[in-house]
Amino acid sequence: MNSTLSLSERFNRIGELLQVHQAIWQPQPFKQPQPDWCQQLPQLDQRLQSLELATTEQLASNNPALLAWLSPVLPVLAELAGLIDLPALPTHPTATPDAHFWRDIPGRKQAQIEAFVAVSSQASPALEWCAGKGHLGRLLAFGGVADVLSLELDPVLCAAGEALTRRTRQTQRFTAIDVLSPAAATLIAGRHCHALHACGALHRHLVNLACNTSLPSLQLAPCCYYRWADEYYTARSTAGRRSGLRLSRDDLRLAVTETVTADGRENRLRQRGHAWRLGFDALRRQLTGDAAYQPQAPIPTAWLSGSFADFCQHMAQRRAFALPADLDWPYWEHEANVAFLRFSQRSLPRFAFRRAIETWLVLDLALALQEAGYQVAVGTFCPTSLTPRNLLITARRP
C-alpha cells in the first residue's frame, strides 16, 4: 500500500490505469467467448488455458492471489494492487450485547454490523439510512446513542424493527419513507448518518444530500453500484467529471462480482447454470447460424434439476424454436463444460480489475464530500472474508 498518496492522487491514477486497460476488463466472455485480447495478448490466454476449473474458482475468490498470479503477464496489476490496498479504519471500544440481542440474525450479518459500528461515530442524534429492521441503529442505541432515527421504505420492516426494539428495550424510532423523496432531506439535517450497504442510487442520493445539507458526520459503506444506475455512471466529484473514464451499468455490475464463497450446493448449481446456458447458446448458434449473443432471461432453479437435454428443451421453448430429435446430447453437454471452463479462465483478467473499479467509485463519492467541506477518510471496516463490500467512507465537518 502506498499510504503517501492523497485520495485524489489515488483516484486519478486508478482511473488512468482502468482507461488504458479497458480492452481487457470490459469484454464479457459470456457474451464474447473469445475477447479480442486473446489475439493481442497470446501469452495471457495461454497462461489462463493452463488452469483447471478448481484453480480458476480459487483465484476468482481471492483477489490478492489473482493479481499476483496474473502480474507476470499483466505487470500493471502489481501497481494496481498497491493502489487498491486501502488501510483498515481505526476502531473504538463498543458495547457488546448478549446472544438474546442478536437472536434470529445471521452471524455474518451480525459481524458486519458490529464491525461497521466499531469504526463509526457514536454521537447523537444519529440516523440509520435504508435501515431494514434497524439492527445497526439498535446497536448504536444499545451502545448509548440517545437519539436514533431509522429510515426504511417498507412499513413491514419498520414494524419488525420496532418489535425488536421493544424486546431489547432500546431507544430507537422508525419512519417509513422513501429516502429518495424530498421529505427525507428534512429528516437527516443535523444528524450523524450511518448507511451500511445502501445500494446504488440510495447511497449516491445520500452523498448528494450530504453535500448540500449540514451533516455533522457520515459513515457510508456503498453496495450494488449498478442498482438504479443510468446507462453510464455520472461522477459526483470534479475529478471524476474531468476523467475520461466512462463506466457502463455492466461495468458497475462487474465491481460487485466478488462474493463470499457460497456453500457446495450453491456453487454446483451456479456452475451448472453457467455451463448449461453456455452450452445451449453454442447449440443455438450452430442450429440457427446466428453467431451474435442473445440476452438470456434468468432461469428457474428447477430447470437445473433435470438433464442437460431437458434444460435445452426448456430454453428452446422459451425462444420458440424446435430442436432436432437426433441431437448428440453427450457431445453438447461436453461442449457446455468446455465452454464453461474457457469462460471461467477468460473471466479472470476482468476480475483482476473489479476492485479497482469499486475503489474508483468509492473515491469519487469521497472526493465529492471532500469538495463540500468534509474531512474524509476511506478504508476498510472488516476483512473481505466477512464481506467483499468492506469499503467505508467516513466524513466529518471540521
C-alpha positions as CSV (number, residue, x, y, z in Angstrom):
1,M,0.0,0.0,0.0
2,N,1.2,3.5,-0.9
3,S,0.0,5.5,2.1
4,T,1.6,8.7,0.9
5,L,-0.9,9.2,-1.9
6,S,-3.8,11.6,-1.3
7,L,-7.3,10.4,-2.1
8,S,-7.3,12.4,-5.4
9,E,-3.9,11.1,-6.5
10,R,-5.0,7.5,-5.9
11,F,-8.3,8.2,-7.7
12,N,-6.7,9.8,-10.7
13,R,-4.1,7.0,-11.1
14,I,-6.6,4.2,-10.8
15,G,-8.8,6.0,-13.4
16,E,-5.8,6.2,-15.8
17,L,-4.9,2.5,-15.5
18,L,-8.6,1.5,-16.0
19,Q,-8.8,3.6,-19.1
20,V,-5.6,2.2,-20.6
21,H,-6.6,-1.4,-20.0
22,Q,-10.3,-1.3,-20.6
23,A,-9.9,-3.6,-23.6
24,I,-9.1,-6.3,-21.0
25,W,-11.8,-5.8,-18.4
26,Q,-14.7,-4.5,-20.4
27,P,-15.4,-7.5,-22.8
28,Q,-17.6,-10.1,-21.2
29,P,-16.5,-13.7,-22.0
30,F,-20.1,-14.9,-21.5
31,K,-21.2,-12.7,-24.4
32,Q,-17.9,-12.8,-26.4
33,P,-16.3,-16.2,-25.8
34,Q,-13.0,-15.1,-27.4
35,P,-12.4,-11.5,-26.5
36,D,-10.0,-9.5,-28.8
37,W,-7.3,-9.5,-26.2
38,C,-6.8,-13.3,-26.7
39,Q,-5.1,-12.5,-30.0
40,Q,-3.4,-9.3,-28.7
41,L,-2.0,-11.0,-25.6
42,P,-1.5,-14.6,-26.5
43,Q,0.8,-15.2,-23.5
44,L,-2.0,-14.2,-21.2
45,D,-4.5,-16.5,-22.9
46,Q,-2.0,-19.4,-22.9
47,R,-1.4,-18.9,-19.2
48,L,-5.1,-18.9,-18.5
49,Q,-5.7,-22.1,-20.5
50,S,-3.3,-24.0,-18.3
51,L,-5.7,-23.6,-15.4
52,E,-8.0,-26.3,-14.1
53,L,-11.6,-25.3,-13.2
54,A,-11.0,-25.6,-9.4
55,T,-8.0,-23.3,-9.7
56,T,-10.0,-20.6,-11.6
57,E,-12.6,-20.8,-8.8
58,Q,-9.9,-20.3,-6.1
59,L,-8.3,-17.4,-7.9
60,A,-11.7,-15.8,-8.6
61,S,-12.5,-15.7,-4.9
62,N,-9.1,-14.4,-3.7
63,N,-8.3,-11.1,-5.3
64,P,-4.7,-10.7,-3.9
65,A,-3.8,-14.2,-5.2
66,L,-5.4,-13.4,-8.6
67,L,-3.4,-10.2,-9.0
68,A,-0.2,-11.9,-8.0
69,W,-0.8,-14.9,-10.4
70,L,-1.6,-12.6,-13.4
71,S,1.1,-10.0,-12.7
72,P,3.9,-11.8,-14.7
73,V,1.8,-11.3,-17.9
74,L,-0.1,-8.2,-16.8
75,P,2.6,-6.1,-15.0
76,V,0.1,-3.3,-14.4
77,L,-1.6,-5.4,-11.8
78,A,1.4,-5.0,-9.4
79,E,0.9,-1.2,-9.3
80,L,-2.9,-1.6,-9.1
81,A,-2.6,-3.9,-6.1
82,G,-0.9,-1.1,-4.2
83,L,-3.5,1.5,-5.3
84,I,-6.5,-0.6,-4.1
85,D,-4.9,-1.7,-0.9
86,L,-6.7,0.7,1.5
87,P,-6.0,0.8,5.2
88,A,-8.2,-0.6,7.9
89,L,-10.0,2.2,9.6
90,P,-9.3,2.8,13.3
91,T,-11.8,1.3,15.7
92,H,-13.0,2.3,19.2
93,P,-14.4,0.2,22.0
94,T,-18.1,-0.6,21.7
95,A,-20.7,-2.2,23.9
96,T,-21.2,-6.0,23.4
97,P,-24.8,-7.2,23.7
98,D,-25.6,-10.8,24.6
99,A,-26.9,-13.5,22.3
100,H,-30.5,-12.6,23.0
101,F,-29.9,-9.2,21.3
102,W,-28.8,-10.9,18.1
103,R,-31.4,-13.7,18.1
104,D,-32.6,-14.7,14.5
105,I,-29.8,-12.5,12.9
106,P,-27.3,-14.4,10.7
107,G,-23.8,-14.5,12.2
108,R,-22.1,-12.9,9.2
109,K,-24.7,-10.0,9.2
110,Q,-24.2,-9.5,12.9
111,A,-20.4,-9.4,12.5
112,Q,-20.7,-6.8,9.6
113,I,-22.9,-4.6,11.8
114,E,-20.5,-4.8,14.7
115,A,-17.5,-4.0,12.6
116,F,-19.3,-1.0,11.0
117,V,-20.3,0.4,14.4
118,A,-16.8,-0.1,15.7
119,V,-15.4,2.5,13.2
120,S,-18.4,4.8,13.2
121,S,-19.4,7.9,15.2
122,Q,-21.2,7.2,18.4
123,A,-22.6,10.7,18.6
124,S,-26.2,11.7,19.0
125,P,-28.6,12.4,17.3
126,A,-28.0,9.5,14.8
127,L,-29.8,8.4,11.6
128,E,-29.8,5.0,10.0
129,W,-30.3,5.2,6.3
130,C,-32.1,2.4,4.5
131,A,-32.5,0.6,7.8
132,G,-34.3,-2.6,7.1
133,K,-35.2,-3.9,10.5
134,G,-32.8,-1.4,12.1
135,H,-30.2,-3.8,13.5
136,L,-27.4,-1.2,13.1
137,G,-29.4,1.6,14.7
138,R,-30.4,-0.7,17.6
139,L,-26.7,-1.5,18.3
140,L,-26.0,2.2,18.3
141,A,-28.8,2.7,20.8
142,F,-27.5,-0.2,22.9
143,G,-24.1,1.5,23.0
144,G,-25.5,4.7,24.4
145,V,-26.6,6.8,21.5
146,A,-29.6,8.6,22.9
147,D,-31.5,9.5,19.8
148,V,-31.6,7.1,16.9
149,L,-33.9,7.5,13.9
150,S,-34.1,4.7,11.4
151,L,-35.5,5.4,7.9
152,E,-36.9,2.5,5.9
153,L,-39.2,2.3,2.8
154,D,-41.0,-0.9,3.8
155,P,-43.5,-0.4,6.7
156,V,-43.5,-4.2,7.4
157,L,-39.7,-4.0,8.1
158,C,-40.3,-0.9,10.3
159,A,-42.9,-2.8,12.3
160,A,-40.5,-5.7,12.7
161,G,-37.7,-3.3,13.8
162,E,-40.0,-1.7,16.3
163,A,-40.8,-5.1,17.8
164,L,-37.1,-5.9,18.1
165,T,-36.5,-2.5,19.8
166,R,-39.3,-3.2,22.3
167,R,-37.9,-6.7,23.0
168,T,-34.4,-5.4,23.7
169,R,-35.6,-2.2,25.3
170,Q,-33.6,0.2,23.1
171,T,-34.5,3.8,22.4
172,Q,-34.9,3.9,18.6
173,R,-37.6,5.4,16.3
174,F,-38.6,4.3,12.8
175,T,-40.0,6.3,9.9
176,A,-41.4,4.5,6.9
177,I,-40.3,6.7,4.0
178,D,-38.8,6.6,0.5
179,V,-35.3,8.0,1.2
180,L,-35.2,9.3,-2.4
181,S,-38.2,11.6,-1.7
182,P,-37.7,15.3,-0.9
183,A,-39.1,14.7,2.6
184,A,-36.1,12.6,3.6
185,A,-33.8,15.6,3.2
186,T,-35.6,17.3,6.1
187,L,-35.0,14.3,8.4
188,I,-31.3,14.0,8.1
189,A,-30.2,17.6,8.8
190,G,-28.1,17.8,11.9
191,R,-27.8,14.1,12.4
192,H,-24.8,11.7,12.3
193,C,-25.8,9.5,9.4
194,H,-25.0,5.8,9.0
195,A,-25.5,3.7,5.9
196,L,-24.4,0.1,5.7
197,H,-24.7,-1.4,2.2
198,A,-27.1,1.1,0.8
199,C,-27.5,0.2,-2.9
200,G,-26.8,2.2,-6.0
201,A,-29.0,5.4,-6.2
202,L,-29.7,5.1,-2.5
203,H,-26.1,5.8,-1.4
204,R,-25.5,8.2,-4.3
205,H,-28.5,10.3,-3.2
206,L,-27.3,10.3,0.4
207,V,-23.9,11.7,-0.8
208,N,-25.8,14.4,-2.8
209,L,-27.8,15.3,0.3
210,A,-24.7,15.4,2.5
211,C,-23.0,17.8,0.1
212,N,-26.0,20.2,0.3
213,T,-27.0,19.7,3.9
214,S,-25.3,20.3,7.2
215,L,-24.4,16.9,8.5
216,P,-22.0,16.6,11.4
217,S,-20.8,13.3,10.1
218,L,-21.5,10.5,7.7
219,Q,-20.4,6.8,7.7
220,L,-21.2,5.1,4.4
221,A,-20.4,1.6,3.1
222,P,-21.7,1.5,-0.5
223,C,-23.1,-1.6,-2.3
224,C,-24.5,-2.7,-5.6
225,Y,-23.4,0.3,-7.6
226,Y,-25.4,-0.7,-10.7
227,R,-28.8,-0.5,-9.0
228,W,-31.0,2.3,-10.4
229,A,-28.0,3.5,-12.4
230,D,-28.1,5.4,-15.7
231,E,-26.7,3.8,-18.8
232,Y,-23.4,5.4,-17.8
233,Y,-22.2,6.4,-14.4
234,T,-22.4,10.1,-13.6
235,A,-19.4,11.1,-11.4
236,R,-20.0,13.1,-8.3
237,S,-16.6,14.7,-7.9
238,T,-14.9,17.4,-10.0
239,A,-12.0,15.0,-10.7
240,G,-14.5,12.3,-11.7
241,R,-16.3,14.5,-14.2
242,R,-13.0,15.5,-15.7
243,S,-11.9,11.9,-16.0
244,G,-12.2,10.3,-19.4
245,L,-13.3,7.0,-17.8
246,R,-16.8,6.0,-18.7
247,L,-18.4,3.2,-16.8
248,S,-21.5,1.5,-18.1
249,R,-24.1,-0.2,-16.0
250,D,-22.4,-3.6,-16.8
251,D,-19.1,-2.1,-15.6
252,L,-20.7,-1.2,-12.4
253,R,-22.0,-4.7,-12.0
254,L,-18.5,-6.1,-12.5
255,A,-17.4,-4.1,-9.5
256,V,-19.5,-6.3,-7.2
257,T,-19.0,-9.8,-8.7
258,E,-16.6,-10.8,-5.9
259,T,-18.6,-12.6,-3.3
260,V,-18.0,-14.6,-0.1
261,T,-17.7,-18.3,-1.0
262,A,-21.0,-20.0,-1.3
263,D,-21.7,-23.4,0.1
264,G,-21.1,-26.5,-2.0
265,R,-24.6,-27.0,-3.3
266,E,-25.0,-23.3,-4.3
267,N,-21.6,-23.4,-6.0
268,R,-22.5,-26.5,-8.0
269,L,-25.8,-25.0,-9.1
270,R,-24.1,-21.8,-10.1
271,Q,-21.5,-23.7,-12.2
272,R,-24.2,-25.9,-13.8
273,G,-26.3,-22.9,-14.6
274,H,-23.4,-21.1,-16.3
275,A,-22.3,-24.2,-18.2
276,W,-25.7,-25.2,-19.4
277,R,-26.6,-21.7,-20.6
278,L,-23.3,-21.5,-22.5
279,G,-23.9,-25.0,-23.9
280,F,-27.4,-24.0,-25.1
281,D,-26.1,-20.8,-26.6
282,A,-23.4,-22.7,-28.6
283,L,-26.1,-25.1,-29.8
284,R,-28.4,-22.2,-30.7
285,R,-25.6,-20.6,-32.7
286,Q,-24.9,-23.9,-34.5
287,L,-28.6,-24.5,-35.4
288,T,-29.6,-21.0,-36.4
289,G,-26.3,-19.8,-37.9
290,D,-26.7,-16.7,-35.8
291,A,-23.3,-16.0,-34.2
292,A,-24.5,-12.9,-32.2
293,Y,-25.0,-13.2,-28.5
294,Q,-28.6,-13.1,-27.4
295,P,-29.5,-12.0,-23.9
296,Q,-30.9,-14.7,-21.7
297,A,-33.5,-14.1,-19.1
298,P,-33.0,-15.6,-15.6
299,I,-33.7,-19.3,-15.5
300,P,-35.8,-21.1,-12.8
301,T,-33.7,-23.2,-10.5
302,A,-36.0,-26.2,-11.2
303,W,-34.6,-26.3,-14.8
304,L,-31.2,-27.3,-13.4
305,S,-32.6,-30.3,-11.6
306,G,-33.1,-32.4,-14.7
307,S,-30.8,-33.4,-17.6
308,F,-29.0,-31.1,-19.9
309,A,-31.3,-32.2,-22.7
310,D,-34.4,-31.2,-20.6
311,F,-32.8,-27.8,-19.9
312,C,-32.2,-27.1,-23.6
313,Q,-35.8,-28.1,-24.4
314,H,-37.0,-25.5,-21.8
315,M,-34.7,-22.9,-23.3
316,A,-35.8,-23.7,-26.9
317,Q,-39.5,-23.5,-26.0
318,R,-38.8,-20.1,-24.4
319,R,-37.3,-18.9,-27.7
320,A,-40.0,-20.6,-29.7
321,F,-37.9,-22.8,-31.9
322,A,-37.7,-26.6,-32.2
323,L,-34.7,-28.8,-31.5
324,P,-33.9,-31.7,-33.8
325,A,-34.8,-35.1,-32.5
326,D,-31.4,-36.6,-33.2
327,L,-29.0,-34.3,-31.3
328,D,-26.0,-35.9,-29.7
329,W,-26.6,-34.8,-26.1
330,P,-23.4,-36.2,-24.6
331,Y,-21.4,-34.3,-27.2
332,W,-23.3,-31.0,-26.5
333,E,-23.1,-31.4,-22.7
334,H,-19.3,-31.9,-23.1
335,E,-19.2,-28.7,-25.2
336,A,-21.1,-26.9,-22.5
337,N,-18.5,-28.0,-19.9
338,V,-15.6,-26.9,-22.2
339,A,-17.3,-23.6,-22.8
340,F,-17.7,-23.0,-19.1
341,L,-14.0,-23.8,-18.4
342,R,-13.0,-21.3,-21.1
343,F,-15.4,-18.7,-19.7
344,S,-14.0,-19.2,-16.2
345,Q,-10.4,-18.9,-17.4
346,R,-11.1,-15.8,-19.6
347,S,-13.1,-14.1,-16.8
348,L,-10.1,-13.9,-14.5
349,P,-8.5,-10.8,-16.2
350,R,-11.8,-8.9,-15.9
351,F,-12.0,-9.9,-12.2
352,A,-8.5,-8.6,-11.6
353,F,-9.8,-5.1,-12.3
354,R,-13.1,-5.2,-10.4
355,R,-11.8,-4.0,-7.1
356,A,-10.1,-1.1,-8.9
357,I,-13.5,-0.1,-10.4
358,E,-15.1,-0.3,-7.0
359,T,-12.3,1.7,-5.3
360,W,-12.6,4.4,-8.1
361,L,-16.4,4.6,-7.5
362,V,-15.9,4.9,-3.7
363,L,-13.2,7.5,-4.0
364,D,-15.4,9.5,-6.4
365,L,-18.0,9.8,-3.6
366,A,-15.4,10.6,-1.0
367,L,-13.9,13.4,-3.2
368,A,-17.3,14.9,-3.7
369,L,-17.7,15.0,0.1
370,Q,-14.3,16.5,0.5
371,E,-15.1,19.2,-2.0
372,A,-18.2,20.0,0.1
373,G,-16.0,20.8,3.1
374,Y,-15.9,17.4,4.9
375,Q,-12.8,15.8,6.4
376,V,-12.8,12.5,4.7
377,A,-11.1,9.1,5.2
378,V,-11.6,5.9,3.1
379,G,-10.6,2.5,4.3
380,T,-11.9,-1.0,5.2
381,F,-14.1,-1.7,8.2
382,C,-13.9,-5.5,8.1
383,P,-12.0,-8.3,6.2
384,T,-13.2,-9.3,2.7
385,S,-13.9,-12.8,4.1
386,L,-16.8,-11.2,6.0
387,T,-18.0,-9.2,3.0
388,P,-16.2,-8.0,-0.1
389,R,-18.2,-4.8,0.2
390,N,-16.0,-3.7,3.0
391,L,-15.0,-0.2,1.9
392,L,-16.2,2.6,4.1
393,I,-16.2,6.4,3.8
394,T,-16.1,8.5,6.9
395,A,-16.8,12.2,6.6
396,R,-16.9,14.8,9.3
397,R,-17.5,18.5,9.4
398,P,-14.4,20.3,10.8
